[in-house]
Amino acid sequence: MTFRTLFGAAIGLALSASTALADVTVKWLHLNTDPDVGAAWSEIVKNFEASHPGVKVEMQFLENEAFKAKLPTLLQSNDPPHLFYTWGGGVLAEQARTGAIKDLTEAMDADGGKLRAVYNPALVNGLSVEGKVYALPYQTGLVSFYYNKALFEKAGVDAASIKNWDDFLAAVKKLKDAGITPIAGGGGEKWPIHFYWGYLAMREGGKAAFDAAKANEGDGFKSEAFVKAGQDLAALGKLEPFQQGYLGATWPQTIGAFGDGKAAMVLGFESTVYVQANSAADGKGLAKDQIGTFAFPLVAGGAGQPTDTMGGINGWVLTKNAPPEAVEFAAFLTNPDSQKLMAAKNLIIPAAVGVGDAVGEPLIKNAAQGLAASTWHQNFLDQDLGPAVGRVVNDVSVEIVSGQMSPEDAAQQIQDAWALEN
């Protein structure tokens, strides 16, 4: 049986050029805007094409919000991409239910499970739907606070002392009193604000509250923990912590404001140290040694643990009619050698087993260590809860922090959306 018949067992490890079919174009849809990531991907593509004569990888780009808006239509069109980025969760489950994407379980389990063994099992599970694998793991991530050391020092704020939400609110007040904008906020795309409500719900209710809500037990997403999360977020909003115009700010503008030194903090990804530099007005941003990080605070009396984390579980999905070469490329892109290349450049926290040590940047290594110690890693809620419920979570998070909606009404809207979908 040929390599392609098995959908690429041992894909991307050492492929013979004789297996490649001639004149095949693999259409790869992504949403990356980081030029360093793009350069690394181009290197991986070059390596793949060199070992696969006649196969060309065509990189196609859509901006984040356009990607989310247009992908459902693209998947039903006559010319869908062959592979595309996923955050997993309910969005991936919905795509699987439509039959638009390829079940990769057979490929993962071929040749004694050789391909499955490449990846962290928890991430494979996170990209599975009803026991079937629908994406090849690529990276994982951690959302945490990043801060400008100089601005914290100017305001007399000690990041190490921020342990609970009251400590955090006190730090916001001290920064404002010092004439410093405390937080760069991205209300224009809404999802950056949902990190606050999501983390607060995790801190208030712990995993048990989410498990119960998803199982339609008790009051679901309008239970006490979720209402309290909204109250905590409303308390932050009353302090007016974000930069002027944050309600219209895109994520690049938000992270750029942090990089420009116009805000003391940003709640962002493990890649913040690099993205802030690329998004800053001068293209340089803050010096790496001037950026610190701390975990999202606990809340007094909450059920959540300090080792409960939120972040991405990301991978690459293959569409149902993708050619075998696309599967081969997806696995080449995520094999240990390719992930080590990305990790060594401090561009990802890799999904492949045994590659994490390649990360050298201290802030990214710190995130990797936080993930390694995680007791519960919650995927982004706007992905995990599905697209319809996710949109409501994003919307109400902005409306709570901006004072346009009560925590109780927000929780009710989320529960109503969940009940409608489930």
C-alpha positions in Angstrom: 0.0 0.0 0.0 1.5 3.4 -1.0 2.2 6.3 1.3 -0.7 8.3 -0.2 -3.2 5.4 0.2 -2.5 5.7 3.9 -3.1 9.4 3.8 0.5 9.9 4.7 1.5 7.5 7.5 4.8 8.8 8.7 4.0 11.9 6.7 6.7 14.5 6.3 9.5 12.5 8.0 11.4 11.4 5.0 9.4 11.2 1.8 10.7 9.8 -1.4 10.4 12.1 -4.4 9.1 9.1 -6.4 5.8 9.2 -4.4 4.9 12.7 -5.5 2.4 13.2 -8.2 3.1 15.7 -10.8 1.6 19.2 -11.1 -0.4 19.4 -7.9 -1.1 22.7 -6.2 -1.8 22.6 -2.4 -3.9 25.6 -1.4 -3.1 26.7 2.1 -5.3 29.3 3.7 -3.9 31.1 6.7 -4.4 34.3 8.7 -0.8 35.0 9.9 0.4 38.7 9.8 3.8 38.1 11.5 6.5 38.5 8.9 8.8 36.2 11.0 6.3 33.4 10.9 5.8 34.0 7.2 9.5 33.7 6.6 9.7 30.5 8.6 6.7 29.0 6.8 8.3 29.9 3.4 11.4 28.0 4.5 9.3 24.9 5.4 7.4 25.2 2.1 10.7 25.3 0.2 11.9 22.2 2.0 8.6 20.4 1.2 8.6 21.3 -2.4 12.2 20.3 -2.8 11.3 16.7 -1.6 8.1 16.7 -3.7 8.9 17.5 -7.4 5.7 18.6 -9.1 4.0 19.7 -6.0 3.5 23.4 -5.3 2.2 25.0 -2.1 0.2 28.2 -2.7 -0.2 30.3 0.5 -3.5 32.2 0.6 -4.2 34.9 3.2 -7.3 36.3 4.9 -7.3 38.8 7.8 -8.5 37.3 11.1 -12.1 38.6 11.0 -12.5 38.1 7.3 -11.2 34.5 7.7 -13.9 33.8 10.3 -16.6 35.5 8.2 -15.8 34.0 4.8 -14.6 30.5 5.7 -18.1 28.9 6.0 -18.9 30.1 2.4 -15.5 29.0 1.1 -16.0 25.5 2.5 -19.2 25.1 0.6 -17.8 26.6 -2.6 -16.4 24.9 -5.7 -12.9 26.1 -4.9 -12.3 25.6 -1.2 -8.8 25.8 0.3 -7.1 22.4 0.9 -6.0 23.2 4.4 -6.8 26.0 6.8 -6.2 27.1 10.4 -8.4 26.0 13.3 -8.8 26.9 16.9 -10.7 23.7 17.6 -13.7 23.6 19.8 -17.3 24.0 18.7 -16.3 25.7 15.4 -14.4 22.6 14.4 -17.2 20.3 15.6 -19.7 22.2 13.4 -17.4 22.0 10.4 -17.1 18.2 11.0 -20.9 17.9 11.2 -21.3 19.6 7.8 -19.1 17.0 6.2 -16.9 19.8 4.7 -13.7 18.6 6.3 -11.6 15.4 6.2 -11.6 12.8 9.0 -7.9 12.2 9.7 -8.3 9.3 12.1 -7.2 6.7 9.6 -4.1 8.7 8.7 -3.2 9.2 12.4 -3.6 5.5 13.2 -1.9 4.1 10.1 1.4 2.3 10.5 0.9 1.6 14.1 -0.2 5.1 14.9 3.1 6.6 13.8 1.6 10.0 13.0 -0.5 10.2 16.1 2.6 9.6 18.2 4.2 12.8 16.9 1.8 15.0 18.9 0.9 15.7 22.5 -2.1 13.4 23.2 -4.0 16.2 24.9 -3.8 18.4 21.8 -5.0 15.5 19.6 -8.0 15.1 21.9 -8.6 18.8 21.7 -8.8 18.6 17.9 -11.1 15.6 17.9 -14.9 15.4 17.6 -16.7 12.4 19.0 -13.5 10.4 18.9 -12.5 11.3 15.4 -9.5 13.5 14.6 -10.2 16.4 12.4 -7.0 18.5 12.5 -3.3 18.0 12.9 -2.0 19.8 16.0 0.3 22.7 15.3 0.8 24.8 18.4 -0.7 25.6 21.8 -0.8 28.8 23.6 -1.4 30.7 26.8 -3.2 34.0 27.4 -1.7 36.0 30.2 -0.9 39.6 31.1 2.2 41.4 29.7 3.3 44.6 31.2 5.7 47.5 30.6 8.3 47.4 33.4 9.2 51.1 33.1 5.5 52.2 33.4 4.9 49.9 36.3 8.0 51.3 38.1 6.8 54.8 37.4 3.5 54.1 39.0 4.9 52.2 41.9 3.2 48.9 40.9 4.8 45.6 41.8 3.6 42.9 39.3 4.6 40.1 41.7 2.1 41.4 44.2 -0.9 41.0 41.8 -2.4 37.8 43.0 -6.1 38.4 43.1 -8.6 40.6 41.2 -8.7 43.2 44.0 -4.9 43.5 43.6 -5.3 43.9 39.9 -8.0 46.6 40.3 -5.7 48.4 42.8 -2.9 48.3 40.2 -5.2 49.8 37.6 -6.0 52.6 39.9 -2.4 53.4 40.7 -1.5 53.5 37.0 -4.4 55.9 36.3 -3.3 58.1 39.3 0.2 58.2 37.7 -1.3 59.5 34.4 -0.7 56.2 32.7 -3.3 54.3 30.6 -3.5 50.9 32.4 -4.5 48.5 29.6 -4.5 48.3 25.9 -8.0 46.9 25.0 -9.3 45.7 21.6 -13.0 46.3 21.6 -13.3 46.6 17.9 -12.9 42.9 17.2 -14.5 42.0 20.6 -12.7 38.7 21.1 -9.8 40.3 23.0 -12.3 41.4 25.6 -13.8 38.0 26.0 -10.6 36.8 27.5 -11.5 38.9 30.6 -15.0 37.5 31.0 -13.8 34.0 30.2 -10.9 34.0 32.7 -13.0 35.6 35.4 -15.7 32.8 34.9 -12.9 30.2 35.2 -11.6 31.9 38.4 -15.1 32.2 39.9 -16.5 28.8 39.0 -13.6 26.5 38.1 -13.9 23.7 35.7 -16.9 22.3 37.5 -19.0 25.3 36.6 -18.1 25.0 32.9 -18.7 21.3 32.8 -22.2 21.7 34.4 -23.2 24.5 32.1 -22.1 22.5 29.0 -24.1 19.5 30.3 -27.2 21.7 30.7 -27.2 21.2 34.5 -28.6 23.7 37.0 -28.8 27.3 35.7 -26.2 26.7 33.0 -24.4 29.8 31.9 -26.7 32.0 34.0 -25.5 30.4 37.2 -23.9 32.4 40.0 -20.3 31.9 38.8 -21.0 33.4 35.4 -22.9 36.3 36.8 -20.1 37.0 39.3 -17.6 37.0 36.4 -19.7 39.7 34.8 -19.7 41.7 38.0 -16.0 41.5 38.3 -15.6 42.7 34.7 -18.1 45.5 35.3 -15.9 46.6 38.2 -12.9 46.9 35.9 -15.0 48.8 33.3 -16.0 51.4 35.9 -12.3 52.3 36.3 -12.1 53.1 32.5 -8.8 51.2 32.2 -8.4 51.2 28.4 -7.0 53.6 25.9 -9.2 56.2 24.2 -11.1 54.7 21.3 -10.6 51.1 22.5 -14.2 50.2 21.4 -13.1 50.5 17.8 -9.6 49.2 18.1 -8.5 46.2 16.1 -6.0 43.7 17.6 -3.0 45.0 15.7 -3.9 48.5 16.9 -4.3 47.2 20.4 -1.0 45.3 20.6 0.6 48.3 18.8 -0.5 50.7 21.5 1.2 48.4 24.1 4.4 48.3 21.9 4.3 52.1 21.6 4.3 52.5 25.4 0.8 54.0 25.3 -0.6 51.5 27.8 1.0 49.6 30.7 -0.5 46.2 30.1 -2.1 44.0 27.5 -3.9 40.6 28.0 -2.4 38.7 25.1 -0.7 35.7 23.7 2.7 34.1 24.2 3.8 35.8 21.0 3.2 39.2 22.5 7.0 40.0 22.8 7.3 39.7 19.0 3.9 40.9 17.8 4.1 44.2 19.8 7.4 45.0 18.1 6.0 44.4 14.6 2.8 46.3 15.4 4.5 49.3 17.0 4.7 52.6 15.1 8.5 52.4 14.8 8.6 48.6 14.0 10.7 48.0 17.1 8.4 48.4 20.1 9.5 47.7 23.6 12.8 46.1 24.3 12.3 42.4 25.3 13.9 43.0 28.7 11.4 45.7 29.4 8.4 43.4 29.2 7.2 41.3 32.1 4.4 38.8 32.5 2.0 37.6 35.2 -0.9 35.1 35.3 -4.5 36.2 35.2 -5.4 36.8 38.9 -7.6 34.7 41.1 -10.8 36.0 42.7 -11.5 35.9 46.4 -13.6 32.9 47.2 -13.6 31.5 43.7 -13.4 27.9 42.8 -10.7 28.3 40.2 -7.1 27.4 40.6 -4.0 29.5 39.7 -2.9 26.6 37.4 -6.2 26.8 35.4 -5.2 28.3 32.1 -6.8 29.7 28.9 -5.3 29.6 25.5 -5.3 28.1 22.1 -5.2 24.6 20.8 -4.4 25.2 17.2 -4.1 22.9 14.2 -4.5 22.5 10.4 -7.8 21.2 9.0 -8.0 19.4 5.6 -11.1 19.9 3.5 -13.0 16.8 2.3 -11.6 16.7 -1.2 -8.1 17.8 -0.4 -5.6 15.8 -2.4 -3.2 13.4 -0.6 -0.4 15.9 -1.2 -2.2 18.4 1.1 -2.3 15.8 3.9 1.4 15.2 3.3 2.1 18.9 3.5 0.0 19.4 6.7 2.0 16.7 8.5 5.3 18.0 7.1 4.4 21.4 8.4 3.7 19.9 11.9 6.4 17.3 12.1 9.1 17.5 14.8 11.7 19.0 12.4 9.4 21.8 11.2 8.1 22.5 14.7 11.6 22.6 16.0 12.5 25.2 13.3 9.5 27.3 14.4 10.2 26.9 18.1 13.9 27.7 17.8 12.9 31.0 16.2 10.5 31.5 19.3 7.5 31.6 17.0 5.3 28.9 18.6 4.9 26.6 21.6 5.0 23.4 19.6 2.5 20.6 19.6 5.0 17.9 18.8 6.3 15.8 21.6 9.8 16.5 22.8 10.3 19.8 20.9 9.5 22.3 23.6 13.1 22.6 24.7 13.9 24.3 21.4 12.1 27.5 22.6 14.7 30.0 23.8 13.0 33.3 24.4 12.4 33.6 28.2 8.9 35.0 28.0 7.7 32.3 25.6 9.6 29.6 27.6 7.7 31.0 30.6 4.4 30.5 28.8 5.5 26.9 27.9 6.3 26.1 31.5 2.9 27.6 32.6 1.2 25.3 30.1 3.2 22.3 31.3 1.9 22.9 34.8 -1.7 23.6 33.8 -4.4 21.6 35.6 -7.1 22.7 33.2 -6.5 24.3 29.8 -9.6 26.0 28.5 -9.7 26.7 24.8 -10.9 30.2 23.7 -14.6 30.4 24.6 -15.6 31.9 21.3 -14.2 28.8 19.6 -15.0 26.2 22.3 -18.7 27.1 22.6 -19.3 27.2 18.9 -19.6 30.1 16.5 -23.1 31.2 17.5 -22.6 31.1 21.3 -19.1 32.5 20.8 -20.3 35.6 19.1 -22.7 36.2 22.0 -19.8 35.8 24.5 -17.7 38.3 22.6 -20.6 40.8 22.3 -21.7 40.7 25.9 -18.1 40.9 27.2 -17.7 44.3 25.4 -21.1 45.5 26.5 -20.4 44.6 30.2 -17.0 46.3 30.4 -18.4 49.4 28.6 -21.4 49.6 30.9 -24.0 48.8 28.3 -25.3 45.6 29.8 -25.8 44.2 33.2 -23.9 41.0 34.2 -27.2 39.2 34.8 -28.6 40.1 31.4 -25.3 39.0 29.8 -25.3 35.6 31.5 -28.9 35.2 30.4 -28.1 35.9 26.8 -25.2 33.4 26.8 -27.5 30.8 28.3 -30.2 31.5 25.8 -27.8 31.2 22.9 -26.4 27.9 24.4 -29.9 26.5 24.9 -30.8 27.4 21.3 -27.8 25.5 19.9 -27.9 22.6 22.3 
